[in-house]
Amino acid sequence: MQFCWLPLAFLCLDLVGGQYYGGNSYGSTGGQAIRLGLITDDATDRIRQTFEHAISVVNNELGVPLVGETEQVAYGNSVQAFGQLCRLMQNGVGAVFGPSAKHTASHLLSVCDSKDIPFIYPHLSWSGTQADGFNLHPNPEDIAHVLYDIINEFQWSRYIFCYESAEYLNILDHLMNLYGIKGPVIKVIRYDLNLNGNYKSVLRRIRKSEDNRIVVVGSTEGVAELLRQAQQVGIMNEDYTYVVGNLDLHTFELEEYRYSEVNITGIRMFSPDQEEVRDLVEKLHQELGESEPDGQGSSSITMAMALTYDAVRVIAETTKNLPYEPQMLNCSERHDNVQPDGSTFRNYMRSLEIKENTITGRIFFEGNVRKGFTFDVIELQTTGLVKVGTWEEGKKFEFQRPPQAVTFHDVDDGSLVNKTYRVLISVATKPYASIVESIDTLIGNDQYQGYGVDLIKELAEKLGFNFTFIDGGNDYGSFNKSTNTTTGMLKEIVEGRADLAITDLTITAEREEVIDFSIPFMNLGIAILYVKPQKAPPALFAFMEPFSSEVWLYLGIAYVGVSLCFFILGRLSPTEWDNPYPCIDEPEELENQFTLNNSIWFTTGALLQQGSEIAPKALSTRTISAIWWFFTLIMVSSYTANLAAFLTIENPTSPINSVKDLADNVDDVQYGAKRTGSTRNFFLTSEEPIYIKMNEYMSNNPDMLVENNQEGVEKVKSGTKYAFLMESTSIEYNMVRECNLTKVGDALDEKGYGIAMVKNWPYRDKFNNALLELQEQGVLARLKNKWWNEIGAGVCSAKSEDDGPSELAIDNLSGIYAVLIVGTIISIIVSVLCWCFFVFKKARFYAVPFCGALAEEFKIVIRFSENERVLKSAQSIYSRSRNSSQSIESLQTDSEENTRTED
Ligand code: GLU
């Protein structure tokens, strides 16, 4: 230890400019005053104020005044602290007060030790032996002793020893020594396992264990934080007892635990009523604007401040008896100069006994260790910290609990009868609460109605309490951990302006940190509210829909295939070869009716459930006919059966079918949620990529967020392609009233609504029991039905016209009309083409101009009054055609291939 600071010494001397290297390292301060150095890492400036105050107090009594010189250093910055110490030494410092950071103090102690400068450390000694530093803090052994006596007084047979870090194990070590071989069962838990100040996992372990008696030792900040988190974890209630081994318990923020009935016992070395403490508080009030003590037993004076004050007193008393002229020193290792009277001064300090004018009481030393002090044993009661005993070394521990002050909570019989509570509601949130519309002027609770209002009335009837409703607005509130602030209804409850809150208030972990909730009275999840899907206009070829395109394809193939079969089988079957002139017995030619054309016509007739003049005669053609007819029977029946459904059912389509569609902004649908609420918070805190994306969208489009649910519903209804992320129960409520709104997709999460109440409210169990009873008796279900499906509902329950059978409109059948029109046009075109071809042949035959023949034929065609046509020309055409290789008639009839000469 002696050597490890030397390299740092060179470094620091360089840092301060190196001007000490060559100069005269010795010399008197030259004046009468004795310099005291304070190297502090306290950012609040309160240690410095205390130091200066103590010096100014003692200087009134001193001939040789003390002069304080303060050096502020960053916490844990040993290099900087060492530089400041060298500066102080160079000015000739008589004693140095060290900073709280253990390693820095340890380093400075070594330096001061080697230079014989008294070093004062006003904190719990880290070594347990107090080394050579001057330490007024009670020794870990004495702290262990007082804890031992308190625990014995409580007659604990087992408990948890919760310590912050290894150095506090000293206390456990001494405790074990005091117990010897017989003692209670002690479970040892460390709460600073590099948890970055998050002790909740440790505390949860404690909650799950069978022990509810806890001894806590650690630093002031660590223990205060542990207690705060213990409250969050739910182990700050009447079932738990804490004994705190930190001497700063009186400085903790205990207000929140006072009514939780938790038992907290601790120790302190001074009372806030002492004159020195009051003076110091007054000084801090003037200098720093700090408030006066709250008169409830707590004080802002920490042990470090008290010990700094007392150490100055000890130095002052020493200088009264011992002349002391600190020399200017150089802290470079090359100068082994020391403070000539330093060790004498330090030893004298330890030999004094001071009984008056100190904050922490009597001061005297046994060796290096302070002894003879007294501890007040204090306990947290509803009035604040109360002294319940006195502990003095070597004396019998006096533990006497004074009768508790009578307060409202103490006389409480545990029932809610005749108590009045202020209940927050949100009158803009139907159906949970709303203003009654009446021509009479209503006052008080009569002004409000709704599910929440009725529920509170039911509970009040069961439990006998009175209530006053207050409109808490739209902001239900949140808790910001980093700034420790609450908003909205939460804030009203936390700050005591309201007792309960009932609305669509979601139970969330974040809110549970500062308030309590009843058991959930309704379950829900976040879902999407959007306009009902629009019906799609019927397709032009809707008549094709009964069959899939595959079936149509196979039907076409079957049609062509079977037609070909008829053609082939007809030719193969002798029965199908017929005498074209039955009156001629021995025909020269036979004719087959299954020409390609006829085959196709036959299958077409059958397919369309019509007939044709063609009658199969051969067994083979009859068989295939039967099969084809059966096939078409089934196909046509199936088609007909399906057709009506396809023509009448119009499938509604919605661009948004899930939250994913929303996140992808499908069809440019925008979305939002209530600005301040658990839904928005869900997206703000979620770690799912899709919700992170949605959160970014909402954050970038703040105009998509609304103040309350009603505003969101209106925005959806306005038809601006807006979807509202809303809780499913509220969606259900709106769907029954707004017929064009619907819920899209499944719920994104599962949660419940609860009645909010003050943290650790003593009647919470009673409230929960009453709620459970209401649930079991079906009252909750009845209320829900009343406010959801009865009052104001029924608008959409009657079947709308759309739901019944509807006549087919032209839109449904337009396709088949189109087919008819197109078919007709094609047949007209074909007929005109055939007619032209016929006239062309005719004109060529008679060697007349085509146009003339066309005009002549046209005249015959448009002579509508005549249905007969003179065949003269036809006869002559016919007779001439005998000489020609081909008759015109033959152009119009079946080809010659269909006749065959019988041998
Ligand atoms: N139930 C929500 C809350 O407790 C309000 C509605 C919402 O955020 O959708 O904050």
Boltz pocket constraint, residues with backbone or C-beta under 6 A from the ligand:
constraints:
  - pocket:
      binder: B
      contacts: [[A, 476], [A, 477], [A, 504], [A, 505], [A, 506], [A, 507], [A, 673], [A, 674], [A, 676], [A, 677], [A, 678], [A, 679], [A, 680], [A, 725], [A, 726], [A, 727]]
      max_distance: 6.0
